[in-house]
Each structure stands twice: as C-alpha cells, then as structure tokens.
Amino acid sequence: MAEQEPSFFPREKLLERQKFFQSIHKHTYLKGPLDKVTSVAIPAALAATSLFLIGRGIYNMSHGIGKKE
C-alpha cells in the first residue's frame, strides 16, 4: 500500500475551519475575512471608474474637446 502524503494543513485546524464556514449563514462568496474586498469593493471600483471614463468621453465628444487635427 502506498504512503499517504502529509496534508498542507493540520487535520484539527481544517475541521475547525470547516465548522466555522458551515456555521456562517451568509452567501458563500462572502464567508472569508477579505472576501468583501474581492467580491464587492474591487468590482464596484471598476464599475465607478468605467462610468466616469464613459461620461468623460461623452462630454468631450459633445463639446469637441481633444480632437486630432
């Protein structure tokens, strides 16, 4: 029989974390401590930036700013 590889994480810690994540009644993508940053803040910042750039482009086109000669 082949030897088993040692796990990356101690079994007790793994079971402890599993119980922690199973006990939280939030959406699965917001369970970790930094998940709000990656799932909410970054997409919100990208959306805000793109809306600003689109608005600036429409303003510049309507006023004829930045045309190439």
PyMOL Python script that loads the backbone (N, CA, C, O; Angstrom):
from pymol import cmd

cmd.read_pdbstr("""\
ATOM      1  N   MET A   1       0.841  -1.187   0.000  1.00  0.00           N
ATOM      2  CA  MET A   1       0.000   0.000   0.000  1.00  0.00           C
ATOM      3  C   MET A   1       0.887   1.251   0.000  1.00  0.00           C
ATOM      4  O   MET A   1       1.900   1.296   0.698  1.00  0.00           O
ATOM      5  N   ALA A   2       0.508   2.257  -0.777  1.00  0.00           N
ATOM      6  CA  ALA A   2       1.313   3.473  -0.889  1.00  0.00           C
ATOM      7  C   ALA A   2       1.121   4.358   0.340  1.00  0.00           C
ATOM      8  O   ALA A   2       0.057   4.393   0.958  1.00  0.00           O
ATOM      9  N   GLU A   3       2.205   5.072   0.665  1.00  0.00           N
ATOM     10  CA  GLU A   3       2.129   6.002   1.798  1.00  0.00           C
ATOM     11  C   GLU A   3       1.293   7.209   1.430  1.00  0.00           C
ATOM     12  O   GLU A   3       1.295   7.652   0.281  1.00  0.00           O
ATOM     13  N   GLN A   4       0.573   7.742   2.415  1.00  0.00           N
ATOM     14  CA  GLN A   4      -0.207   8.949   2.166  1.00  0.00           C
ATOM     15  C   GLN A   4       0.682  10.172   2.320  1.00  0.00           C
ATOM     16  O   GLN A   4       1.565  10.219   3.176  1.00  0.00           O
ATOM     17  N   GLU A   5       0.430  11.158   1.472  1.00  0.00           N
ATOM     18  CA  GLU A   5       1.169  12.411   1.567  1.00  0.00           C
ATOM     19  C   GLU A   5       0.722  13.173   2.807  1.00  0.00           C
ATOM     20  O   GLU A   5      -0.455  13.124   3.162  1.00  0.00           O
ATOM     21  N   PRO A   6       1.624  13.870   3.465  1.00  0.00           N
ATOM     22  CA  PRO A   6       1.179  14.714   4.582  1.00  0.00           C
ATOM     23  C   PRO A   6       0.350  15.877   4.044  1.00  0.00           C
ATOM     24  O   PRO A   6       0.656  16.423   2.984  1.00  0.00           O
ATOM     25  N   SER A   7      -0.689  16.251   4.766  1.00  0.00           N
ATOM     26  CA  SER A   7      -1.559  17.327   4.296  1.00  0.00           C
ATOM     27  C   SER A   7      -0.877  18.681   4.492  1.00  0.00           C
ATOM     28  O   SER A   7       0.048  18.819   5.293  1.00  0.00           O
ATOM     29  N   PHE A   8      -1.350  19.661   3.751  1.00  0.00           N
ATOM     30  CA  PHE A   8      -0.799  21.014   3.859  1.00  0.00           C
ATOM     31  C   PHE A   8      -1.164  21.645   5.192  1.00  0.00           C
ATOM     32  O   PHE A   8      -0.419  22.465   5.728  1.00  0.00           O
ATOM     33  N   PHE A   9      -2.302  21.263   5.713  1.00  0.00           N
ATOM     34  CA  PHE A   9      -2.859  21.879   6.914  1.00  0.00           C
ATOM     35  C   PHE A   9      -3.087  20.799   7.958  1.00  0.00           C
ATOM     36  O   PHE A   9      -3.479  19.690   7.593  1.00  0.00           O
ATOM     37  N   PRO A  10      -2.864  21.065   9.225  1.00  0.00           N
ATOM     38  CA  PRO A  10      -3.178  20.062  10.247  1.00  0.00           C
ATOM     39  C   PRO A  10      -4.669  19.729  10.221  1.00  0.00           C
ATOM     40  O   PRO A  10      -5.504  20.613  10.029  1.00  0.00           O
ATOM     41  N   ARG A  11      -4.997  18.464  10.414  1.00  0.00           N
ATOM     42  CA  ARG A  11      -6.377  17.997  10.319  1.00  0.00           C
ATOM     43  C   ARG A  11      -7.302  18.730  11.297  1.00  0.00           C
ATOM     44  O   ARG A  11      -8.444  19.039  10.956  1.00  0.00           O
ATOM     45  N   GLU A  12      -6.819  19.005  12.498  1.00  0.00           N
ATOM     46  CA  GLU A  12      -7.653  19.667  13.505  1.00  0.00           C
ATOM     47  C   GLU A  12      -8.038  21.084  13.046  1.00  0.00           C
ATOM     48  O   GLU A  12      -9.184  21.511  13.189  1.00  0.00           O
ATOM     49  N   LYS A  13      -7.049  21.797  12.494  1.00  0.00           N
ATOM     50  CA  LYS A  13      -7.319  23.154  12.004  1.00  0.00           C
ATOM     51  C   LYS A  13      -8.322  23.127  10.850  1.00  0.00           C
ATOM     52  O   LYS A  13      -9.209  23.975  10.756  1.00  0.00           O
ATOM     53  N   LEU A  14      -8.159  22.138   9.983  1.00  0.00           N
ATOM     54  CA  LEU A  14      -9.050  22.008   8.835  1.00  0.00           C
ATOM     55  C   LEU A  14     -10.487  21.767   9.296  1.00  0.00           C
ATOM     56  O   LEU A  14     -11.417  22.394   8.789  1.00  0.00           O
ATOM     57  N   LEU A  15     -10.666  20.868  10.247  1.00  0.00           N
ATOM     58  CA  LEU A  15     -12.005  20.586  10.767  1.00  0.00           C
ATOM     59  C   LEU A  15     -12.587  21.808  11.475  1.00  0.00           C
ATOM     60  O   LEU A  15     -13.784  22.081  11.379  1.00  0.00           O
ATOM     61  N   GLU A  16     -11.735  22.534  12.180  1.00  0.00           N
ATOM     62  CA  GLU A  16     -12.167  23.750  12.871  1.00  0.00           C
ATOM     63  C   GLU A  16     -12.663  24.797  11.862  1.00  0.00           C
ATOM     64  O   GLU A  16     -13.701  25.425  12.072  1.00  0.00           O
ATOM     65  N   ARG A  17     -11.919  24.978  10.777  1.00  0.00           N
ATOM     66  CA  ARG A  17     -12.312  25.948   9.760  1.00  0.00           C
ATOM     67  C   ARG A  17     -13.579  25.500   9.029  1.00  0.00           C
ATOM     68  O   ARG A  17     -14.435  26.322   8.702  1.00  0.00           O
ATOM     69  N   GLN A  18     -13.695  24.200   8.775  1.00  0.00           N
ATOM     70  CA  GLN A  18     -14.901  23.708   8.122  1.00  0.00           C
ATOM     71  C   GLN A  18     -16.129  24.005   8.971  1.00  0.00           C
ATOM     72  O   GLN A  18     -17.152  24.451   8.453  1.00  0.00           O
ATOM     73  N   LYS A  19     -16.029  23.759  10.277  1.00  0.00           N
ATOM     74  CA  LYS A  19     -17.152  24.044  11.174  1.00  0.00           C
ATOM     75  C   LYS A  19     -17.470  25.531  11.180  1.00  0.00           C
ATOM     76  O   LYS A  19     -18.639  25.919  11.190  1.00  0.00           O
ATOM     77  N   PHE A  20     -16.428  26.372  11.175  1.00  0.00           N
ATOM     78  CA  PHE A  20     -16.625  27.822  11.157  1.00  0.00           C
ATOM     79  C   PHE A  20     -17.373  28.255   9.900  1.00  0.00           C
ATOM     80  O   PHE A  20     -18.349  29.000   9.982  1.00  0.00           O
ATOM     81  N   PHE A  21     -16.913  27.787   8.728  1.00  0.00           N
ATOM     82  CA  PHE A  21     -17.534  28.210   7.478  1.00  0.00           C
ATOM     83  C   PHE A  21     -18.936  27.636   7.321  1.00  0.00           C
ATOM     84  O   PHE A  21     -19.799  28.269   6.713  1.00  0.00           O
ATOM     85  N   GLN A  22     -19.171  26.445   7.862  1.00  0.00           N
ATOM     86  CA  GLN A  22     -20.509  25.862   7.761  1.00  0.00           C
ATOM     87  C   GLN A  22     -21.488  26.545   8.704  1.00  0.00           C
ATOM     88  O   GLN A  22     -22.695  26.498   8.469  1.00  0.00           O
ATOM     89  N   SER A  23     -21.002  27.176   9.760  1.00  0.00           N
ATOM     90  CA  SER A  23     -21.897  27.807  10.721  1.00  0.00           C
ATOM     91  C   SER A  23     -22.320  29.210  10.285  1.00  0.00           C
ATOM     92  O   SER A  23     -23.308  29.735  10.798  1.00  0.00           O
ATOM     93  N   ILE A  24     -21.589  29.833   9.340  1.00  0.00           N
ATOM     94  CA  ILE A  24     -21.919  31.183   8.894  1.00  0.00           C
ATOM     95  C   ILE A  24     -23.069  31.098   7.891  1.00  0.00           C
ATOM     96  O   ILE A  24     -23.035  30.290   6.963  1.00  0.00           O
ATOM     97  N   HIS A  25     -24.076  31.932   8.084  1.00  0.00           N
ATOM     98  CA  HIS A  25     -25.228  31.909   7.185  1.00  0.00           C
ATOM     99  C   HIS A  25     -25.200  33.134   6.273  1.00  0.00           C
ATOM    100  O   HIS A  25     -26.138  33.931   6.263  1.00  0.00           O
ATOM    101  N   LYS A  26     -24.125  33.276   5.514  1.00  0.00           N
ATOM    102  CA  LYS A  26     -24.004  34.330   4.514  1.00  0.00           C
ATOM    103  C   LYS A  26     -23.893  33.656   3.162  1.00  0.00           C
ATOM    104  O   LYS A  26     -23.871  32.429   3.066  1.00  0.00           O
ATOM    105  N   HIS A  27     -23.823  34.473   2.113  1.00  0.00           N
ATOM    106  CA  HIS A  27     -23.559  33.909   0.795  1.00  0.00           C
ATOM    107  C   HIS A  27     -22.173  33.277   0.804  1.00  0.00           C
ATOM    108  O   HIS A  27     -21.280  33.731   1.519  1.00  0.00           O
ATOM    109  N   THR A  28     -21.998  32.232   0.010  1.00  0.00           N
ATOM    110  CA  THR A  28     -20.733  31.505   0.043  1.00  0.00           C
ATOM    111  C   THR A  28     -19.554  32.357  -0.399  1.00  0.00           C
ATOM    112  O   THR A  28     -18.427  32.111   0.030  1.00  0.00           O
ATOM    113  N   TYR A  29     -19.789  33.358  -1.251  1.00  0.00           N
ATOM    114  CA  TYR A  29     -18.668  34.169  -1.724  1.00  0.00           C
ATOM    115  C   TYR A  29     -18.311  35.296  -0.758  1.00  0.00           C
ATOM    116  O   TYR A  29     -17.407  36.078  -1.053  1.00  0.00           O
ATOM    117  N   LEU A  30     -18.992  35.407   0.392  1.00  0.00           N
ATOM    118  CA  LEU A  30     -18.669  36.451   1.362  1.00  0.00           C
ATOM    119  C   LEU A  30     -18.303  35.864   2.717  1.00  0.00           C
ATOM    120  O   LEU A  30     -18.435  36.546   3.733  1.00  0.00           O
ATOM    121  N   LYS A  31     -17.849  34.627   2.757  1.00  0.00           N
ATOM    122  CA  LYS A  31     -17.601  33.980   4.041  1.00  0.00           C
ATOM    123  C   LYS A  31     -16.244  34.296   4.650  1.00  0.00           C
ATOM    124  O   LYS A  31     -16.122  34.321   5.874  1.00  0.00           O
ATOM    125  N   GLY A  32     -15.232  34.534   3.848  1.00  0.00           N
ATOM    126  CA  GLY A  32     -13.902  34.782   4.388  1.00  0.00           C
ATOM    127  C   GLY A  32     -13.741  36.212   4.877  1.00  0.00           C
ATOM    128  O   GLY A  32     -14.579  37.064   4.581  1.00  0.00           O
ATOM    129  N   PRO A  33     -12.679  36.485   5.620  1.00  0.00           N
ATOM    130  CA  PRO A  33     -12.482  37.828   6.165  1.00  0.00           C
ATOM    131  C   PRO A  33     -12.203  38.893   5.106  1.00  0.00           C
ATOM    132  O   PRO A  33     -12.598  40.046   5.280  1.00  0.00           O
ATOM    133  N   LEU A  34     -11.538  38.535   4.025  1.00  0.00           N
ATOM    134  CA  LEU A  34     -11.214  39.524   2.985  1.00  0.00           C
ATOM    135  C   LEU A  34     -12.086  39.381   1.743  1.00  0.00           C
ATOM    136  O   LEU A  34     -11.809  40.006   0.720  1.00  0.00           O
ATOM    137  N   ASP A  35     -13.138  38.562   1.821  1.00  0.00           N
ATOM    138  CA  ASP A  35     -13.962  38.323   0.643  1.00  0.00           C
ATOM    139  C   ASP A  35     -14.800  39.533   0.251  1.00  0.00           C
ATOM    140  O   ASP A  35     -15.174  39.675  -0.913  1.00  0.00           O
ATOM    141  N   LYS A  36     -15.096  40.402   1.206  1.00  0.00           N
ATOM    142  CA  LYS A  36     -15.861  41.601   0.853  1.00  0.00           C
ATOM    143  C   LYS A  36     -15.035  42.511  -0.050  1.00  0.00           C
ATOM    144  O   LYS A  36     -15.579  43.206  -0.908  1.00  0.00           O
ATOM    145  N   VAL A  37     -13.733  42.503   0.146  1.00  0.00           N
ATOM    146  CA  VAL A  37     -12.865  43.341  -0.692  1.00  0.00           C
ATOM    147  C   VAL A  37     -12.855  42.810  -2.117  1.00  0.00           C
ATOM    148  O   VAL A  37     -13.014  43.578  -3.066  1.00  0.00           O
ATOM    149  N   THR A  38     -12.669  41.509  -2.276  1.00  0.00           N
ATOM    150  CA  THR A  38     -12.543  40.956  -3.625  1.00  0.00           C
ATOM    151  C   THR A  38     -13.880  40.816  -4.332  1.00  0.00           C
ATOM    152  O   THR A  38     -13.929  40.888  -5.560  1.00  0.00           O
ATOM    153  N   SER A  39     -14.964  40.619  -3.595  1.00  0.00           N
ATOM    154  CA  SER A  39     -16.257  40.381  -4.238  1.00  0.00           C
ATOM    155  C   SER A  39     -17.111  41.637  -4.363  1.00  0.00           C
ATOM    156  O   SER A  39     -18.038  41.664  -5.173  1.00  0.00           O
ATOM    157  N   VAL A  40     -16.829  42.660  -3.593  1.00  0.00           N
ATOM    158  CA  VAL A  40     -17.678  43.856  -3.613  1.00  0.00           C
ATOM    159  C   VAL A  40     -16.877  45.104  -3.980  1.00  0.00           C
ATOM    160  O   VAL A  40     -17.239  45.816  -4.916  1.00  0.00           O
ATOM    161  N   ALA A  41     -15.802  45.374  -3.259  1.00  0.00           N
ATOM    162  CA  ALA A  41     -15.088  46.646  -3.432  1.00  0.00           C
ATOM    163  C   ALA A  41     -14.397  46.756  -4.789  1.00  0.00           C
ATOM    164  O   ALA A  41     -14.495  47.794  -5.443  1.00  0.00           O
ATOM    165  N   ILE A  42     -13.713  45.723  -5.216  1.00  0.00           N
ATOM    166  CA  ILE A  42     -12.977  45.794  -6.491  1.00  0.00           C
ATOM    167  C   ILE A  42     -13.938  45.931  -7.672  1.00  0.00           C
ATOM    168  O   ILE A  42     -13.727  46.805  -8.513  1.00  0.00           O
ATOM    169  N   PRO A  43     -15.002  45.093  -7.775  1.00  0.00           N
ATOM    170  CA  PRO A  43     -15.945  45.312  -8.887  1.00  0.00           C
ATOM    171  C   PRO A  43     -16.636  46.687  -8.831  1.00  0.00           C
ATOM    172  O   PRO A  43     -16.879  47.299  -9.871  1.00  0.00           O
ATOM    173  N   ALA A  44     -16.948  47.165  -7.632  1.00  0.00           N
ATOM    174  CA  ALA A  44     -17.571  48.484  -7.515  1.00  0.00           C
ATOM    175  C   ALA A  44     -16.618  49.578  -7.990  1.00  0.00           C
ATOM    176  O   ALA A  44     -17.041  50.519  -8.661  1.00  0.00           O
ATOM    177  N   ALA A  45     -15.338  49.462  -7.648  1.00  0.00           N
ATOM    178  CA  ALA A  45     -14.349  50.443  -8.096  1.00  0.00           C
ATOM    179  C   ALA A  45     -14.183  50.394  -9.621  1.00  0.00           C
ATOM    180  O   ALA A  45     -14.075  51.438 -10.264  1.00  0.00           O
ATOM    181  N   LEU A  46     -14.163  49.199 -10.194  1.00  0.00           N
ATOM    182  CA  LEU A  46     -14.052  49.083 -11.657  1.00  0.00           C
ATOM    183  C   LEU A  46     -15.274  49.685 -12.345  1.00  0.00           C
ATOM    184  O   LEU A  46     -15.142  50.372 -13.358  1.00  0.00           O
ATOM    185  N   ALA A  47     -16.463  49.431 -11.799  1.00  0.00           N
ATOM    186  CA  ALA A  47     -17.677  49.982 -12.396  1.00  0.00           C
ATOM    187  C   ALA A  47     -17.677  51.505 -12.310  1.00  0.00           C
ATOM    188  O   ALA A  47     -18.019  52.181 -13.279  1.00  0.00           O
ATOM    189  N   ALA A  48     -17.293  52.050 -11.148  1.00  0.00           N
ATOM    190  CA  ALA A  48     -17.268  53.505 -10.980  1.00  0.00           C
ATOM    191  C   ALA A  48     -16.264  54.146 -11.934  1.00  0.00           C
ATOM    192  O   ALA A  48     -16.550  55.179 -12.541  1.00  0.00           O
ATOM    193  N   THR A  49     -15.094  53.535 -12.066  1.00  0.00           N
ATOM    194  CA  THR A  49     -14.071  54.071 -12.968  1.00  0.00           C
ATOM    195  C   THR A  49     -14.549  54.048 -14.415  1.00  0.00           C
ATOM    196  O   THR A  49     -14.373  55.022 -15.147  1.00  0.00           O
ATOM    197  N   SER A  50     -15.153  52.936 -14.825  1.00  0.00           N
ATOM    198  CA  SER A  50     -15.610  52.848 -16.215  1.00  0.00           C
ATOM    199  C   SER A  50     -16.737  53.835 -16.491  1.00  0.00           C
ATOM    200  O   SER A  50     -16.778  54.432 -17.567  1.00  0.00           O
ATOM    201  N   LEU A  51     -17.663  54.020 -15.531  1.00  0.00           N
ATOM    202  CA  LEU A  51     -18.736  55.004 -15.726  1.00  0.00           C
ATOM    203  C   LEU A  51     -18.165  56.420 -15.824  1.00  0.00           C
ATOM    204  O   LEU A  51     -18.630  57.221 -16.636  1.00  0.00           O
ATOM    205  N   PHE A  52     -17.168  56.730 -15.007  1.00  0.00           N
ATOM    206  CA  PHE A  52     -16.535  58.048 -15.075  1.00  0.00           C
ATOM    207  C   PHE A  52     -15.892  58.260 -16.442  1.00  0.00           C
ATOM    208  O   PHE A  52     -16.065  59.318 -17.048  1.00  0.00           O
ATOM    209  N   LEU A  53     -15.153  57.268 -16.933  1.00  0.00           N
ATOM    210  CA  LEU A  53     -14.471  57.409 -18.219  1.00  0.00           C
ATOM    211  C   LEU A  53     -15.460  57.508 -19.376  1.00  0.00           C
ATOM    212  O   LEU A  53     -15.233  58.265 -20.319  1.00  0.00           O
ATOM    213  N   ILE A  54     -16.552  56.751 -19.313  1.00  0.00           N
ATOM    214  CA  ILE A  54     -17.579  56.841 -20.352  1.00  0.00           C
ATOM    215  C   ILE A  54     -18.202  58.236 -20.336  1.00  0.00           C
ATOM    216  O   ILE A  54     -18.390  58.856 -21.383  1.00  0.00           O
ATOM    217  N   GLY A  55     -18.520  58.724 -19.128  1.00  0.00           N
ATOM    218  CA  GLY A  55     -19.098  60.068 -19.013  1.00  0.00           C
ATOM    219  C   GLY A  55     -18.167  61.140 -19.533  1.00  0.00           C
ATOM    220  O   GLY A  55     -18.595  62.067 -20.221  1.00  0.00           O
ATOM    221  N   ARG A  56     -16.894  61.012 -19.204  1.00  0.00           N
ATOM    222  CA  ARG A  56     -15.917  61.995 -19.684  1.00  0.00           C
ATOM    223  C   ARG A  56     -15.785  61.940 -21.202  1.00  0.00           C
ATOM    224  O   ARG A  56     -15.647  62.978 -21.849  1.00  0.00           O
ATOM    225  N   GLY A  57     -15.825  60.748 -21.771  1.00  0.00           N
ATOM    226  CA  GLY A  57     -15.741  60.607 -23.225  1.00  0.00           C
ATOM    227  C   GLY A  57     -16.934  61.221 -23.926  1.00  0.00           C
ATOM    228  O   GLY A  57     -16.782  61.886 -24.951  1.00  0.00           O
ATOM    229  N   ILE A  58     -18.132  61.002 -23.377  1.00  0.00           N
ATOM    230  CA  ILE A  58     -19.334  61.597 -23.977  1.00  0.00           C
ATOM    231  C   ILE A  58     -19.266  63.119 -23.880  1.00  0.00           C
ATOM    232  O   ILE A  58     -19.602  63.815 -24.838  1.00  0.00           O
ATOM    233  N   TYR A  59     -18.839  63.635 -22.742  1.00  0.00           N
ATOM    234  CA  TYR A  59     -18.707  65.092 -22.565  1.00  0.00           C
ATOM    235  C   TYR A  59     -17.709  65.668 -23.577  1.00  0.00           C
ATOM    236  O   TYR A  59     -17.982  66.678 -24.226  1.00  0.00           O
ATOM    237  N   ASN A  60     -16.560  65.017 -23.701  1.00  0.00           N
ATOM    238  CA  ASN A  60     -15.535  65.505 -24.634  1.00  0.00           C
ATOM    239  C   ASN A  60     -16.026  65.461 -26.080  1.00  0.00           C
ATOM    240  O   ASN A  60     -15.754  66.374 -26.859  1.00  0.00           O
ATOM    241  N   MET A  61     -16.754  64.388 -26.439  1.00  0.00           N
ATOM    242  CA  MET A  61     -17.261  64.304 -27.820  1.00  0.00           C
ATOM    243  C   MET A  61     -18.308  65.368 -28.088  1.00  0.00           C
ATOM    244  O   MET A  61     -18.339  65.947 -29.174  1.00  0.00           O
ATOM    245  N   SER A  62     -19.174  65.635 -27.103  1.00  0.00           N
ATOM    246  CA  SER A  62     -20.244  66.602 -27.336  1.00  0.00           C
ATOM    247  C   SER A  62     -19.724  68.036 -27.376  1.00  0.00           C
ATOM    248  O   SER A  62     -20.359  68.906 -27.972  1.00  0.00           O
ATOM    249  N   HIS A  63     -18.583  68.289 -26.751  1.00  0.00           N
ATOM    250  CA  HIS A  63     -18.000  69.631 -26.753  1.00  0.00           C
ATOM    251  C   HIS A  63     -16.813  69.774 -27.712  1.00  0.00           C
ATOM    252  O   HIS A  63     -16.224  70.850 -27.810  1.00  0.00           O
ATOM    253  N   GLY A  64     -16.466  68.704 -28.411  1.00  0.00           N
ATOM    254  CA  GLY A  64     -15.387  68.775 -29.395  1.00  0.00           C
ATOM    255  C   GLY A  64     -14.022  68.918 -28.779  1.00  0.00           C
ATOM    256  O   GLY A  64     -13.129  69.488 -29.406  1.00  0.00           O
ATOM    257  N   ILE A  65     -13.823  68.419 -27.566  1.00  0.00           N
ATOM    258  CA  ILE A  65     -12.540  68.547 -26.884  1.00  0.00           C
ATOM    259  C   ILE A  65     -11.664  67.350 -27.250  1.00  0.00           C
ATOM    260  O   ILE A  65     -12.149  66.221 -27.331  1.00  0.00           O
ATOM    261  N   GLY A  66     -10.371  67.601 -27.471  1.00  0.00           N
ATOM    262  CA  GLY A  66      -9.420  66.529 -27.679  1.00  0.00           C
ATOM    263  C   GLY A  66      -9.413  65.950 -29.080  1.00  0.00           C
ATOM    264  O   GLY A  66      -8.940  64.831 -29.276  1.00  0.00           O
ATOM    265  N   LYS A  67      -9.926  66.683 -30.063  1.00  0.00           N
ATOM    266  CA  LYS A  67      -9.912  66.178 -31.434  1.00  0.00           C
ATOM    267  C   LYS A  67      -8.498  66.275 -32.019  1.00  0.00           C
ATOM    268  O   LYS A  67      -7.722  67.172 -31.690  1.00  0.00           O
ATOM    269  N   LYS A  68      -8.204  65.337 -32.878  1.00  0.00           N
ATOM    270  CA  LYS A  68      -6.913  65.392 -33.571  1.00  0.00           C
ATOM    271  C   LYS A  68      -7.076  66.248 -34.826  1.00  0.00           C
ATOM    272  O   LYS A  68      -8.075  66.145 -35.537  1.00  0.00           O
ATOM    273  N   GLU A  69      -6.096  67.079 -35.081  1.00  0.00           N
ATOM    274  CA  GLU A  69      -6.151  67.997 -36.236  1.00  0.00           C
ATOM    275  C   GLU A  69      -5.870  67.271 -37.527  1.00  0.00           C
ATOM    276  O   GLU A  69      -5.875  67.885 -38.594  1.00  0.00           O
TER     277      GLU A  69
END
""", "prot")
cmd.dss("prot")
cmd.show_as("cartoon", "prot")
cmd.util.cbc("prot")
cmd.orient("prot")
